[in-house]
Amino acid sequence: MTHPTPVREAARLVAIEAARAYVATIRPIDLTNCGVLVGHLMAAETLLMEIVAAHTEPTEGAAR
């Protein structure tokens, strides 16, 4: 599915800002707590996948 360029740009900014907000709220992590570490890794992976998706989805008028 293609989206108009302004919509794609907005999605890109939202994804990047979500990642920035997540990182800004992280406090010192107890490196001995595996559950917390796994949770942070899973959240980071999800945010990175959203950023990649926002940058790889085609925009309207893009070469096919």
PyMOL commands that set and color helices and strands:
alter all, ss='L'
color gray80, all
select helices_A, chain A and resi 5-25+34-56
alter helices_A, ss='H'
color red, helices_A
deselect
rebuild
show_as cartoon
